[in-house]
């Protein structure tokens, strides 16, 4: 039966389960008494929901705490082993696959390095399939116990009713790749386990907003700084984040050619790939054929040598120019979206780290309008190199919470109305 607002009793129960699960997940362990004000539910509703979640194996006792003059109150927490998710990062230098329990504790991982410019669809799909099978085997977990597999990919992700998820990765040569359908072919997973595929910058943003430097912010931009650059915008209207192709903002007319084919994109100046290319073009000591992470490490060592070594002036100049381009790009995000926080992550952002950040911050403030610039902080992300896989694993977890802690399954058949049953019984046979 639906109420005036269109919500059914089932909707209300699901919302109550979601509220209790989320509060226990983020703020637990909590007592039943504390869950009331934390969720806005009555004590009776809390007791009923908790009893339901305990019966489902999703919530368990976690000790007790003294109360004011009464019996100790039992603390409750989300049961870690009551659900499992896989997160996949289709990165620029490797494919990383990680298996997590419900509290996002890592249980197993597999990494497959990618050869330079080896973004063949078949290679990536095979790495993902094998990685999923390996982490499940390592943990001894049956595939059907998964809540889902989240995958962060480069490019624009399109959800279609006929072909599932399509990935448009212009910089890596992917044109409407039906990634979901390809993964379903020969997959070790049953059809009941869903895939959640989204842009890697968005999954990075999801992780930082839930567990990292973005927690508590209502309006933030999370930047993925790797071979290229991307960003995820999080606002009260878009709580799950929205990927924006920030790296393909034009910063110089008739400038350097970007991986996407256009001229003058921010990515052609601020991405690690272009940074290293400019160093080599200016006579730097970069070694061709070295993977990008190793090459960037070598460049940093040349620019900032340990001890009494002499700094490479070319490396320093290129890094300073890159900091200015990145700061100018951040100023556009500040002017357009007026965020309270900007967080920089991705493998290149982490490698450059605190040494690079002051210059980026200084340039961002100098190019942005004074009012929004005065209200924003620019910081590094806190979750390290696993942020994209953690964020990818959050995708099925968020869906699980939205369902009130119930796994997706076929919709139950509604019983026929009494009048139709009566007509069927009277019909001649």
Secondary structure, DSSP 8 states (H G I E B T S, - for coil): -B-TTS-BHHHHHHHHHHHHHHHHHHH-SEEHHHHHHHHT--HHHHHHHHHHHHHTTSEEEEEEE--SSS--EEEEEE-GGG-EEEEEEE-SSEEEEEEEETT--EEEEEEEE--TT---HHHHHHHHHHHHHHHHHHHT--GGGEEEEEEEESSEEEEETTTEEEEEEGGGTEEEE-HHHHHHTT-SS-TTS-EEEEEHHHHHHHHHHHHSTTTT-SSEEEEEESSSEEEEEEETTEEEEEEE-GGGSB-STT-SB-TTS-BSBTHHHHSHHHHHHHHHHTT----TTS-HHHHHHHHHHHHS-STT----HHHHHHHHHHHHHHHHHHHHHHHHH--SEEEEESHHHHHHHHHHHHHHHHHHHHHS-HHHHTT-EEEE-SSGGGHHHHHHHHHHHHHHHHTTS------------HHHHHHHHHS--
